[in-house]
Amino acid sequence: MITENKTIKVSSKYTLEAKKEISAPSKKTCNKLILGSLGAAVGFVLLIFVFYYFEKTDLAGLMFGFFVFSLLVLLFGAGLKYSIKKDLQKPIPPTVFEYEFFDGGIAAKEEVNGEVVHASKYYNKNIGKTLEGKRYLFLYVDSSHALVIDKNELSPAELSTLKWIYFKQYSSERLELAEFEPGTPDFVKATETPKEELPLD
């Protein structure tokens, strides 16, 4: 929604669907790794027989070394794919992300089981990678941590604005946002500890 402060505010639940979308590129990489190494292994086996047939045992031995290496790559890819599958089977605690988008940055909050576990502000320049799934947008603030935005919670103009900012998809239907100010997010309630009164002499 558009707030009275001219920012885009959105809440997103972290669901199994979101988890599947964010892991989809890793699964594709694993599949390519498995198929590529399998194809290479078959090719090296054929070369081993060819070189043995022409009595070039040195080259046959070299091809056997490459064959073993391709099997190791195959096992590595299969292991990664299995770990992704096991991770998707883990239960997801009730997690809600709340974001407020400004011109130049994002205020973010994460709640697990109704308790705030993380709150931060990020500059747009800190977004190193973006990913768009069928339902979610993912903005990576580092290599392993992404902001999860549910596109269903955004109006067409809001979605167009975020894509214009983070995915460089230019559109005339976008909103002018308030400028980002660094510091503690507004929704983090900072409590001041009163100073102890010094005893009078």
Long-range contacts (C-beta under 8 A, 24 or more apart in sequence): 1-155, 1-158, 2-155, 2-158, 2-175, 3-100, 5-178, 6-175, 6-176, 6-177, 6-178, 7-100, 7-101, 7-102, 7-177, 7-178, 8-99, 8-100, 8-101, 8-154, 8-158, 8-161, 8-162, 8-175, 8-177, 9-98, 9-99, 9-100, 9-101, 10-98, 10-99, 10-101, 10-149, 10-150, 10-153, 10-154, 10-158, 11-96, 11-97, 11-98, 11-99, 11-150, 11-153, 12-96, 12-97, 12-98, 12-99, 12-136, 12-148, 12-149, 12-150, 12-153, 13-94, 13-95, 13-96, 13-97, 13-150, 14-92, 14-95, 14-96, 14-97, 14-148, 15-92, 16-88, 16-92, 17-135, 17-136, 18-133, 18-135, 18-136, 18-148, 18-150, 19-87, 19-88, 19-92, 20-88, 21-131, 21-133, 21-134, 21-135, 21-136, 21-138, 22-131, 22-133, 22-136, 22-138, 22-146, 22-148, 23-84, 23-87, 23-88, 24-133, 25-131, 26-80, 26-84, 27-81, 27-84, 30-77, 30-78, 30-80, 30-81, 30-84, 31-77, 31-81, 33-73, 33-74, 33-76, 33-77, 33-80, 34-74, 34-77, 34-78, 34-81, 36-73, 37-70, 37-71, 37-73, 37-74, 37-77, 38-70, 38-74, 40-66, 40-70, 40-73, 41-67, 41-70, 41-71, 41-74, 44-70, 97-147, 97-148, 97-149, 98-187, 99-147, 99-149, 100-185, 100-186, 100-187, 101-161, 101-162, 101-165, 101-177, 102-177, 102-178, 102-179, 102-180, 102-181, 103-176, 103-177, 103-178, 103-179, 103-180, 104-179, 104-180, 105-180, 105-182, 106-139, 106-147, 106-180, 107-185, 107-186, 107-187, 108-147, 108-185, 109-185, 109-187, 109-188, 116-188, 119-185, 119-187, 119-188, 120-185, 121-180, 121-182, 121-183, 121-184, 121-185, 122-147, 123-180, 123-182, 124-165, 124-166, 124-180, 127-166, 130-166, 130-167, 132-163, 132-167, 137-162, 137-163, 137-166, 137-167, 139-166
